[in-house]
Amino acid sequence: MDVIVAFTIILAILAAGDIVSTTTKAIIPSVFIQAMLFMVGYWTVLPKDVVDVSTFATLSALAMYLLITHMGTMIDLKELAAQWKTVIIALVGLVGIVLGTMTLGQFLFGREIAIIATPPLTGGTVATLLMGEAAKEKGLTDLMVLPILVYVGQGFVGYPLTTLMLKAEGRRLLAGYRSGELKKVEKKSQDNGNSGSRMKIFPDVPEKYNSDIIGLLRLGFVAMLAYAVSVPINNFLSATMGFTISKFVFCLIMGVIGSETGLCDKKALNKSHSFGFLMTALLGYIFAGLQDSTPEMVVSLLLPLCGILLFGILGMYILSFITGKLLKESPAMAFSIALNALYGFPQNFMLTHESAKSLTSDPDEREFLIDNMLPKMLVGGFITVTIASVIIAGFFVGML
């Protein structure tokens, strides 16, 4: 098979998932269709090496460095400080997931299954890939498909649960708005991320020189620094404490430092018009983990999959409920914030708008609902999927 044929086949499968998800308004998650097509394809007519031939497998190693460093450049420290309650609820929700899976989940299904399945449940694409690669390196071929199954299955649970919670929160907000108890909040002017950081020490690159290539060079340099820092630290940790931290955790941290000091741009891959392609390559490579799957293997993992989902979400609910009470956030909104771990952006954006649309036809009331719920949902998704899931996966890889 020629490289362009393999590339086109993979893109067609990914596109089919997007089309079905858009048509059904995410009732059927895109990753479910994509996983099913890859899995059935591998079992029938799809060559086992289609991802390797497409070069996505090789590109994914580079994509991981750049994408995770890019995630660090997206972190707005001012916005996170303003939404500190949301940040705490989201983080505590992740603690609930880990407690649920690593106690009841580990007791019933074993340590390896609990460790491999937990990070994908706390985040998305990156955590899924990290745990799949870790299982492969440890020779756990029968569990390599588990992170993908969690990645696929969590949407089926997360979408309807979030819809129920957002509608409950929306009804509460509408009752207060209509009674006059709650008022619209005046929107503050946005600086679009252009205001200078207090940490900035490197001058801006003149716009005429800051081409796509220069932007990628600066981001790549920051990722290279992250790798250089990770090697001696992990050598020390391995020798003294017996564990290591994934180099991608360092990429995330260095991305924050690099963008705040001016060493690289904020949202660097977006500015260099590279994000979509690298993310597509990474997503295509994730499903390569299904090439060694068999129907029997998938069936044998269904019970652990359901159990991990149940225990993780139960732990998330309990801790987010308690934290919400302490921070004076409604139980429905607190749980919605925590549930972002199961999907993130753009699904949280879409679910919030759909919930507001279903509750009222009045434009002012819809705007009121969206203004009150959407910022919390976006920050919740950013904290869980973009930041914390990478860190959790980095630590869990060292535990396996």
C-alpha positions as CSV (number, residue, x, y, z in Angstrom):
1,M,0.0,0.0,0.0
2,D,1.3,3.4,-0.9
3,V,1.6,6.1,1.8
4,I,-1.1,8.3,0.3
5,V,-3.6,5.4,0.1
6,A,-3.0,4.6,3.8
7,F,-3.3,8.3,4.7
8,T,-6.6,8.7,2.8
9,I,-8.1,5.6,4.4
10,I,-7.3,6.8,7.9
11,L,-8.7,10.3,7.2
12,A,-11.8,8.8,5.8
13,I,-12.4,6.7,9.0
14,L,-11.8,9.8,11.2
15,A,-14.1,11.9,9.0
16,A,-16.9,9.3,9.2
17,G,-16.8,9.6,13.0
18,D,-17.0,13.4,12.9
19,I,-19.9,13.3,10.4
20,V,-22.0,10.8,12.6
21,S,-21.2,12.8,15.8
22,T,-22.3,16.1,14.2
23,T,-25.4,14.5,12.7
24,T,-26.5,13.0,16.0
25,K,-25.5,16.1,18.0
26,A,-22.9,13.9,19.8
27,I,-25.4,11.4,21.0
28,I,-23.1,8.9,19.2
29,P,-19.5,10.0,20.0
30,S,-17.1,10.4,17.0
31,V,-14.5,8.2,18.7
32,F,-17.0,5.3,19.0
33,I,-17.6,5.2,15.2
34,Q,-13.9,5.6,14.6
35,A,-12.9,2.9,17.0
36,M,-15.6,0.5,15.6
37,L,-14.5,1.1,12.0
38,F,-10.8,0.6,12.9
39,M,-11.5,-2.5,14.9
40,V,-13.8,-4.2,12.4
41,G,-11.4,-3.1,9.6
42,Y,-8.5,-4.8,11.4
43,W,-10.5,-7.9,11.8
44,T,-11.5,-8.0,8.2
45,V,-9.8,-6.1,5.3
46,L,-7.7,-3.3,6.8
47,P,-3.9,-4.0,6.7
48,K,-2.4,-4.3,10.2
49,D,0.3,-1.8,9.3
50,V,-1.9,0.9,7.7
51,V,-1.0,3.4,10.4
52,D,2.7,2.7,10.0
53,V,2.5,3.0,6.2
54,S,0.6,6.4,6.6
55,T,3.7,7.6,8.7
56,F,1.3,8.7,11.5
57,A,3.1,6.3,13.8
58,T,6.4,8.1,13.3
59,L,4.8,11.6,13.3
60,S,3.0,10.9,16.6
61,A,6.2,10.9,18.6
62,L,6.9,14.5,17.4
63,A,3.3,15.4,17.7
64,M,3.2,14.5,21.4
65,Y,6.1,16.8,22.2
66,L,4.7,19.8,20.3
67,L,1.0,19.3,21.3
68,I,1.6,18.9,25.0
69,T,4.0,21.9,25.1
70,H,1.4,23.8,23.1
71,M,-1.2,22.9,25.8
72,G,1.1,24.6,28.3
73,T,1.1,27.8,26.2
74,M,-2.7,27.8,26.3
75,I,-2.9,28.1,30.1
76,D,-4.1,31.6,31.2
77,L,-3.0,32.0,34.8
78,K,-5.2,35.1,35.3
79,E,-8.3,33.2,34.1
80,L,-7.5,30.2,36.3
81,A,-7.1,32.5,39.3
82,A,-10.4,34.2,38.7
83,Q,-12.2,30.8,38.4
84,W,-10.4,29.3,41.4
85,K,-13.6,27.6,42.7
86,T,-14.1,25.8,39.4
87,V,-10.4,24.8,39.4
88,I,-10.7,23.2,42.8
89,I,-13.9,21.4,42.0
90,A,-12.4,20.0,38.7
91,L,-9.3,18.8,40.5
92,V,-11.2,17.3,43.4
93,G,-13.4,15.5,40.9
94,L,-10.3,13.9,39.4
95,V,-9.2,12.9,42.9
96,G,-12.5,11.2,43.1
97,I,-12.0,9.3,39.9
98,V,-8.5,8.1,41.1
99,L,-9.9,7.0,44.5
100,G,-12.8,5.1,42.9
101,T,-10.7,3.2,40.4
102,M,-7.7,2.6,42.6
103,T,-9.7,1.3,45.5
104,L,-12.8,-0.6,44.3
105,G,-11.5,-0.9,40.8
106,Q,-8.1,-2.3,41.8
107,F,-9.7,-4.6,44.4
108,L,-12.1,-6.2,41.8
109,F,-10.0,-6.1,38.6
110,G,-6.4,-5.9,39.6
111,R,-3.7,-3.3,39.8
112,E,-2.6,-3.3,36.2
113,I,-6.1,-2.8,34.8
114,A,-6.8,0.0,37.3
115,I,-3.5,1.8,36.5
116,I,-4.0,1.5,32.7
117,A,-7.7,2.5,32.7
118,T,-7.6,5.5,35.1
119,P,-5.7,8.2,33.2
120,P,-7.9,7.9,30.0
121,L,-10.9,8.4,32.3
122,T,-9.4,11.6,33.7
123,G,-8.7,13.1,30.3
124,G,-8.6,12.4,26.6
125,T,-6.3,11.7,23.7
126,V,-2.9,12.2,25.2
127,A,-3.6,10.2,28.4
128,T,-5.1,7.4,26.2
129,L,-2.0,7.3,24.0
130,L,0.4,7.4,27.0
131,M,-1.2,4.5,28.7
132,G,-1.5,2.4,25.6
133,E,2.2,2.9,24.9
134,A,3.0,2.0,28.5
135,A,1.0,-1.2,28.3
136,K,2.8,-2.1,25.1
137,E,6.3,-1.5,26.6
138,K,5.4,-3.6,29.6
139,G,4.3,-6.5,27.3
140,L,0.7,-6.3,28.5
141,T,-0.7,-7.0,25.0
142,D,-4.0,-8.1,26.3
143,L,-4.6,-4.8,28.0
144,M,-3.3,-2.5,25.2
145,V,-6.8,-2.0,23.9
146,L,-8.2,-1.0,27.3
147,P,-7.3,2.7,27.3
148,I,-9.0,3.0,23.9
149,L,-12.1,1.3,25.2
150,V,-12.2,3.7,28.2
151,Y,-11.7,6.6,25.8
152,V,-14.6,5.5,23.7
153,G,-16.9,4.4,26.5
154,Q,-16.7,7.5,28.7
155,G,-18.5,9.7,26.2
156,F,-21.6,7.4,26.3
157,V,-21.7,8.0,30.1
158,G,-20.5,11.6,30.2
159,Y,-22.8,13.2,27.6
160,P,-26.2,12.2,29.0
161,L,-25.1,12.8,32.6
162,T,-23.8,16.3,31.8
163,T,-27.0,17.1,29.9
164,L,-29.1,16.1,32.9
165,M,-26.9,18.1,35.3
166,L,-26.8,21.2,33.1
167,K,-30.5,21.2,32.6
168,A,-31.0,20.9,36.3
169,E,-28.7,23.8,36.9
170,G,-30.3,25.8,34.1
171,R,-33.8,25.4,35.7
172,R,-32.4,26.6,39.0
173,L,-30.8,29.6,37.3
174,L,-33.9,30.4,35.3
175,A,-36.1,30.3,38.4
176,G,-33.9,32.8,40.1
177,Y,-33.6,35.0,37.0
178,R,-37.4,35.1,36.5
179,S,-38.1,35.9,40.1
180,G,-35.5,38.8,40.1
181,E,-33.3,37.1,42.6
182,L,-30.5,36.6,40.0
183,K,-29.3,39.3,37.6
184,K,-27.2,39.4,34.5
185,V,-23.5,39.9,35.2
186,E,-21.9,42.7,33.3
187,K,-19.3,41.3,30.9
188,K,-15.8,42.6,31.4
189,S,-13.8,43.7,28.3
190,Q,-11.5,41.0,27.0
191,D,-7.9,41.6,26.3
192,N,-7.7,38.5,24.0
193,G,-4.6,37.3,25.8
194,N,-2.5,40.2,24.4
195,S,-1.7,41.9,27.7
196,G,1.8,41.4,28.8
197,S,2.7,38.8,31.4
198,R,4.5,39.8,34.6
199,M,7.0,37.0,33.9
200,K,7.8,38.2,30.4
201,I,11.6,38.6,29.9
202,F,12.0,37.9,26.2
203,P,10.9,40.6,23.7
204,D,8.2,39.9,21.1
205,V,9.5,38.7,17.7
206,P,8.6,41.3,15.1
207,E,5.5,40.2,13.2
208,K,7.2,40.2,9.8
209,Y,9.7,37.7,11.1
210,N,7.4,35.6,13.2
211,S,6.5,33.2,10.4
212,D,4.9,29.7,10.9
213,I,8.5,28.2,10.7
214,I,9.8,30.6,13.4
215,G,6.8,29.9,15.6
216,L,7.4,26.1,15.3
217,L,11.1,26.6,16.0
218,R,10.4,28.5,19.2
219,L,7.9,25.9,20.4
220,G,10.2,23.1,19.4
221,F,13.0,24.8,21.4
222,V,10.9,24.9,24.5
223,A,9.9,21.2,24.1
224,M,13.6,20.4,23.7
225,L,14.4,22.3,26.9
226,A,11.7,20.2,28.7
227,Y,13.3,17.0,27.5
228,A,16.8,18.3,28.6
229,V,15.4,19.1,32.1
230,S,13.5,15.8,32.4
231,V,16.6,13.5,31.9
232,P,18.7,14.5,35.0
233,I,15.6,14.8,37.2
234,N,14.3,11.4,36.2
235,N,17.7,9.9,36.6
236,F,17.8,11.2,40.2
237,L,14.2,10.1,40.9
238,S,14.9,6.6,39.5
239,A,18.1,6.2,41.6
240,T,16.7,7.6,44.8
241,M,12.9,6.9,44.8
242,G,12.4,4.2,42.3
243,F,10.0,6.0,40.0
244,T,10.1,8.5,37.1
245,I,7.9,11.3,35.7
246,S,6.9,11.3,32.1
247,K,8.9,13.7,30.0
248,F,5.6,15.1,28.7
249,V,4.7,16.5,32.1
250,F,7.8,18.6,31.8
251,C,6.7,19.7,28.3
252,L,3.4,20.9,29.8
253,I,5.2,22.9,32.6
254,M,7.8,24.3,30.1
255,G,5.0,25.3,27.8
256,V,3.6,27.5,30.6
257,I,7.0,29.0,31.4
258,G,7.8,29.5,27.8
259,S,4.7,31.4,26.9
260,E,4.7,33.4,30.1
261,T,8.3,34.5,29.6
262,G,7.9,35.2,25.9
263,L,10.2,32.4,24.7
264,C,7.3,31.1,22.6
265,D,3.9,32.3,21.5
266,K,0.6,31.7,23.3
267,K,-1.4,29.1,21.5
268,A,1.7,28.4,19.4
269,L,0.4,25.7,17.2
270,N,-2.8,27.6,16.3
271,K,-0.7,30.6,15.2
272,S,1.6,28.4,13.1
273,H,-1.5,26.7,11.6
274,S,-0.2,23.2,12.6
275,F,-2.6,22.2,15.4
276,G,-5.2,20.4,13.3
277,F,-2.8,18.3,11.4
278,L,-0.7,17.2,14.4
279,M,-3.9,16.4,16.4
280,T,-5.2,14.3,13.4
281,A,-2.0,12.4,13.2
282,L,-2.1,11.7,17.0
283,L,-5.7,10.6,16.8
284,G,-5.0,8.3,13.9
285,Y,-2.1,6.7,15.8
286,I,-4.2,6.1,18.9
287,F,-6.4,3.6,17.0
288,A,-3.3,1.7,15.8
289,G,-3.5,0.1,19.3
290,L,-6.5,-1.8,18.0
291,Q,-4.6,-3.7,15.4
292,D,-3.7,-6.6,17.8
293,S,-7.2,-6.7,19.3
294,T,-9.5,-9.7,18.9
295,P,-13.3,-10.0,19.5
296,E,-12.5,-12.3,22.4
297,M,-10.1,-9.7,23.9
298,V,-12.7,-6.9,23.7
299,V,-15.4,-9.1,25.2
300,S,-13.1,-10.0,28.1
301,L,-12.5,-6.4,28.9
302,L,-16.1,-5.2,28.9
303,L,-16.7,-6.0,32.5
304,P,-13.6,-4.2,33.8
305,L,-14.4,-1.3,31.5
306,C,-17.9,-0.9,33.0
307,G,-16.6,-1.4,36.5
308,I,-13.9,1.2,36.1
309,L,-16.3,3.7,34.6
310,L,-18.8,3.1,37.4
311,F,-16.3,3.4,40.3
312,G,-14.5,6.4,38.8
313,I,-17.6,8.4,38.1
314,L,-19.1,7.5,41.5
315,G,-15.9,8.7,43.2
316,M,-16.1,11.9,41.1
317,Y,-19.7,12.5,42.0
318,I,-19.2,12.1,45.7
319,L,-16.1,14.4,46.0
320,S,-17.4,17.0,43.6
321,F,-20.7,17.1,45.5
322,I,-19.0,17.6,48.9
323,T,-16.6,20.2,47.4
324,G,-19.4,22.1,45.7
325,K,-21.3,22.3,49.0
326,L,-18.2,23.7,50.8
327,L,-17.6,26.3,48.0
328,K,-21.3,27.2,47.8
329,E,-21.7,25.8,44.2
330,S,-24.8,23.9,43.3
331,P,-24.5,20.1,43.2
332,A,-25.6,20.0,39.6
333,M,-23.0,22.6,38.5
334,A,-20.3,21.0,40.6
335,F,-20.8,17.6,39.0
336,S,-21.0,19.1,35.5
337,I,-17.7,20.8,36.0
338,A,-16.1,17.5,37.1
339,L,-17.7,15.6,34.3
340,N,-15.6,17.6,31.8
341,A,-12.9,15.0,32.4
342,L,-14.9,12.6,30.2
343,Y,-14.9,14.7,27.1
344,G,-13.5,18.3,27.4
345,F,-13.7,20.9,24.6
346,P,-15.6,21.3,22.2
347,Q,-18.2,18.9,23.6
348,N,-18.6,21.0,26.8
349,F,-19.3,24.1,24.6
350,M,-21.9,22.2,22.6
351,L,-23.6,20.6,25.5
352,T,-23.9,23.9,27.4
353,H,-25.5,25.6,24.4
354,E,-27.8,22.7,23.7
355,S,-29.0,22.6,27.3
356,A,-29.7,26.4,27.3
357,K,-31.5,26.1,24.0
358,S,-33.8,23.3,25.3
359,L,-34.8,25.2,28.4
360,T,-36.0,28.5,27.0
361,S,-36.7,30.2,23.7
362,D,-36.1,33.7,25.1
363,P,-32.7,35.1,23.8
364,D,-32.0,37.0,27.0
365,E,-32.7,34.0,29.1
366,R,-30.4,31.8,26.9
367,E,-27.7,34.4,27.1
368,F,-28.1,34.5,30.9
369,L,-27.8,30.7,31.2
370,I,-24.8,30.5,28.9
371,D,-23.0,33.4,30.6
372,N,-23.4,31.6,34.0
373,M,-22.6,28.0,32.9
374,L,-20.2,28.1,29.9
375,P,-17.1,29.8,31.6
376,K,-17.2,27.2,34.3
377,M,-17.5,24.3,31.8
378,L,-14.7,25.6,29.7
379,V,-12.3,26.0,32.6
380,G,-13.4,22.6,34.0
381,G,-12.5,21.0,30.7
382,F,-9.2,22.8,30.4
383,I,-8.1,21.8,33.9
384,T,-9.1,18.2,33.6
385,V,-8.3,17.2,30.0
386,T,-5.6,19.7,29.0
387,I,-3.6,19.9,32.2
388,A,-4.3,17.4,34.9
389,S,-4.8,14.3,32.8
390,V,-1.3,14.7,31.3
391,I,0.2,14.9,34.7
392,I,-1.8,12.0,36.1
393,A,-0.9,9.8,33.1
394,G,2.8,10.8,33.5
395,F,2.7,9.5,37.1
396,F,0.7,6.4,36.3
397,V,3.1,5.4,33.5
398,G,5.8,5.3,36.2
399,M,3.6,3.2,38.5
400,L,2.9,0.5,35.9
